[in-house]
Amino acid sequence: MSIPRWAWAPFALAVALLAVPIAGLLIRAPWGRLPDLLASERATDALTLSLATCAVSTALVLIIGTPTALVLARSRGRWTRSVRTLVTVPMVLPPVVAGLALLTTLGRRGLVGQHLSAWGIEIGFTTVAVVLAQTFVALPFLVVSLEGAIRTAGDDYERAASHLGASPTRTFFTVTVPVLAPAIAGGTALAFARALGEFGATLTFAGSLQGVTRTLPLEIYLLREGDTDLSLALAVILLAVAALIVGLSSRLRSAHE
């Protein structure tokens, strides 16, 4: 299919709009001082916390998101449309609103949190709150992408396994998961990237306490005026990790197709 000549103009504009700011960040980054800056306490605390919480939240997304995508893809009924909408909402919801929803539900005075607090269980403004905020915003990315992959793959292999006497659980782990492995890996990578970049929900629900709730995006925001070099150094790391994850996700999606 031939490409209209006029399409190249908006294409070039889109590439420039995306590439120029990233290039500006990379040019301004203090490359010579990068090792020393990243070795600082604030940098290591933020990086360690982000990687640890993202690993946990991504594991939660994988554990609960994969069965959820399967149920939505294989079920029929009006209720699936409502649940699908519910799952998708966090993708378009402003992160601050997501954090406020979590806070009013699980915070010390929240709908559920007040009862947990009476038992001495505090969630708001803790590391657990960071994990929950990341899980809340990242879960839809896995579910939506995986549901589409399940629909595309069909259920011929599952039907064959069922006719051979395999239980639904055995079919899921021995047939469905291996067939969808590239799609699951790709969706998991996207969920990790979304969790790593989470800012608004984390700040609203978990706050910003160094070593406890202050993740990499929060540290970058706080340092943008006080210590620009360290802020740029952390931004470069976040950019590199995001690019690596997105590239991995694209390769996995290509392998699945």
N, C-alpha and C positions, 0 to 999 in steps of 0.2 A: 504494500500500500504506500503510495506516494505521500509525502508530507507537504502541506501547503506552505508556500514561502513565508506567508505572514506569521505562521506559528513559531518561526525561529526568533522573532522579536520578543514575544512574551516569555519564550523559553530562556533567552539570554537574560532577560530582566529577572526572572525567577532565580536563575543560577547566581546572578550577581547579588541579589537580595539575601541569599543564604550564605554565599561564600565570602563576601566582603567582610561582614562582621566577625566571622570566624577567623579570617585571615588577620584582621585587626587585633584580635585577642592574641593570636600566636605571635604576631610581630612585637606586640608590647610586652609579652611575657618575659620575665627576668631569667632567661635560660642559664646564664652564668651562675646565678645564685640558687637555682632550683633545688639542688640537693640539700643545701643548708636550710632553706626555707621549709622544705617538706619534712625536715628532721625536727622542727620545732614542736613543742608540746601541744600547742593548739592544733597544728596540722595533723599530727599523729593521732590525737584524741578523736578529731572529727572523722578522719579517714577510717580508723579502726571501728568506731561506732557505726558509721555508715555501712561498711562492708558486713559487719556482724548482724546488724538489724535487717539489712537487705537479704542476707542469706536466710535468716529465719522467716521473714515475711514471704520470700519467694517459695520456700518449702511449704508454707501454709497455703499459698496460692495454688501450688501444684497439687497438693493433697486434696483440697476441697474444690478446686476449679475444674480438674479433669472429670470427675464424676458429674459435676454440675453441667458441663458442656455436653456430656453424653446423654443425660436426662433430657436436656432441652432439644438436642438434635433428634432423639429417637421417640420422644413423646408427641402425642397429638392431643389437642384440646385448647380451649380458649385460655386456660390458665397459663399455658406456656408463653403466650404473647405478653401477658402481664409480668411474668417472671423475667422474661427476656428484656423488657423495658426497665425493670428494676435493676437488673444486672448492668445494663448499659448506662444508666443515669450517672454513676460516678465518673464516667469518661468525659461528660460534658458539664458536670457540676463544678463550679468554682472551688478550688481546693480549700479556701477559707471556710466556705459553707460546709464542706465535708468535715473539716475539723470541728466546726461549731456543732454539727449534728452528733459527732462522736462525744464531744464534751458535754452536751446536754443529756446524753444518754448514759455515758460511762464515767463522767466526772464525779467529783465528791458529792455534789448536790444533784446529780443527774437522775434520770428515771430509774436506771438500774444501779448506777454507781452509789447512790445513797444507801442502798441495802447492803452492797458489798462493803462500803465504808464502815457500816455498823459491825461487820465481822472482821474489821481491821485490814481489809483488802483495798488498796489504793491503786488505781490505774492511771488516772489523769496525771500528766507531768512526770511520768516515769518512762523508763526504757520500754516497758511493755506498751505504753501509749504510742511510742514511735513505731513499733512493729505493727500495731493495729491500724494506725494511720496509713502506713505504707501498704498493708494488705488491702485495706478498703479501696484505695485508688488504683492498685495494680491488678486486682482480681479480674476486673472486666476485660483487660487486655488478653489474658489467657483464655477466658471463657468464650469471648466473641470469636477470636481467631480459630480456636480449636473446634467450636461448634460448626463453623463453616467447613473446616477440613473433614469433619465426621460426615457431614451431609454429602460432600463431594465424593468421599471414599465409598459411600454406600454400605450396605450390610450383608453382602453376599458371603463373605468369609465367616461372619458371625452366624449366619443361617446354617452354613455347612457344618460348623462346629457344633451347633445345637442339634442338628440331625444325627451327628455322630455320638451324641450323648453327653456332651460337655455342659456343665452347669453355667448359668449366666456369669457367675464370678470367675470361673476358670476361663471362660471365653473372653472376658474382659482383659484379664492379665496375660493370657497366652496368645490371643489373636488381635484384639482391638488395640492394646497398647503398642505391640511391636509394629503393627501397620501404621499407626499414627505417630510413631516415635519422632520423625523429623518435625512434624507439626507441633507436637508437645514441646520439643526442645526449643523450637522457634518462638512459641508463645511464652515459654518460661523465660527466655532471654529478654523478650519485650517487657515482661512483667518486672524482671529484675531492673531493667533500665528505668522503668517508670518509678519504681520504688526508690532507686538511687537518686533520682532527681526531684523527689517529693519535697515540697517546701511549705506551702500554705497550711495544709491539714496538720502537718507535724508541729508547726509553730503554734497553731491555735489550740491543739489538743495536748501537746507534750511540752510546750515551752522551749526554752533555750538554755539548758544548763550544761556547761562544759563537761564532757566525759559521761554524761547521763542521757541527755536528749538533743544535744547540739550536733546535728548531722552536718555533712559536708556543705550542702546548699545553704544552711543557716550560717555556718561559719564564713562562707564566702560573702554573704550579705552583710554580716556584721563587720567584716574586715575591709569592705570596699572603699571606705574613706580613711579609716585609721591606719591601715597597713595595706596599701594597694598592691605592693609586690607579692605579699603572701596570698592575697585574694586572687591575683592573676595566676599564681603558681597552682593553687588549689583548683582554679577553674580549668587549667590545662589538664590536670589529672582527671577531673570529672568529664571533660570533653573526650579525652583519650579512651576512658572506660566506656563511655556512651557509644563512641564510634566503633569500638571493638565489639560491643554487644550487638549493635544494629547490623554490623557487617556479618557477624556470626548468624544472626537471625535470618538475614537475607540468603545466605548460603544454604541454611537448613531448609528454608522455604523452597528454594530452587531444587534442592534434592528431592523434596516431597512431590513437587510438580513433575 
